[in-house]
């Protein structure tokens, strides 16, 4: 959903919210999200694109929170 350009922004914003919730650093289970490592760069790229193009404050905040949470769980996701 996040990487599909045909999906409307409001739906992508909701998807960003789900990513933010499941990657929350307050959840003990977030270490079980290691299977995301295969597509983490694709997800981050989509979230960054959503942050750049959205005019909605909520979508921006949800996307930014998801980015922050992912990089908290996996600092190497930021790059070398």
C-alpha positions in Angstrom: 0.0 0.0 0.0 2.8 2.4 0.9 4.7 1.7 -2.3 1.8 1.7 -4.7 1.4 5.1 -6.4 -2.2 4.3 -7.3 -3.3 4.2 -3.7 -4.7 7.5 -2.4 -2.8 9.5 0.1 -5.3 9.1 2.9 -5.0 5.3 2.7 -1.2 5.5 2.6 -1.4 7.7 5.7 -3.4 5.0 7.5 -0.8 2.4 6.4 1.9 4.7 7.8 0.0 4.8 11.1 -0.1 1.0 11.2 3.6 0.9 10.6 4.2 3.4 13.4 2.1 1.4 15.8 3.7 -2.0 15.1 7.2 -0.5 15.3 6.6 1.5 18.4 9.7 1.2 20.7 7.4 0.8 23.7 6.3 -2.6 22.4 8.4 -5.6 23.5 7.5 -7.5 20.4 9.1 -5.0 18.0 12.3 -7.1 17.9 10.2 -9.8 16.3 9.8 -7.6 13.2 13.2 -8.7 11.9 11.4 -10.0 8.8 10.9 -6.4 7.8 14.6 -6.1 7.2 14.2 -7.5 3.7 12.0 -4.6 2.6 13.0 -1.9 5.1 14.6 0.4 2.5 11.5 0.2 0.3 9.3 1.0 3.3 11.5 3.9 4.4 11.7 5.3 0.8 7.9 5.2 0.6 7.5 6.9 4.0 10.0 9.6 3.2 8.1 10.2 -0.1 4.9 10.5 1.7 6.4 13.0 4.2 7.7 15.1 1.3 4.5 15.3 -0.8 1.7 15.3 1.8 0.0 18.5 2.8 -1.8 16.8 5.7 -0.3 17.3 9.2 -1.6 13.9 10.4 -0.2 12.0 7.5 3.2 13.7 7.9 3.3 13.0 11.7 2.3 9.3 11.2 4.9 8.9 8.5 7.6 10.6 10.5 6.7 8.5 13.6 7.0 5.3 11.5 10.4 6.4 10.2 11.6 7.3 13.7 10.4 4.0 15.1 12.1 1.9 12.3 15.4 3.7 12.8 15.1 3.2 16.5 14.7 -0.5 16.1 17.3 -0.8 13.3 19.8 2.1 13.3 21.4 0.6 10.2 18.3 1.4 8.2 19.5 5.0 8.0 22.4 3.8 5.8 26.1 3.2 6.3 
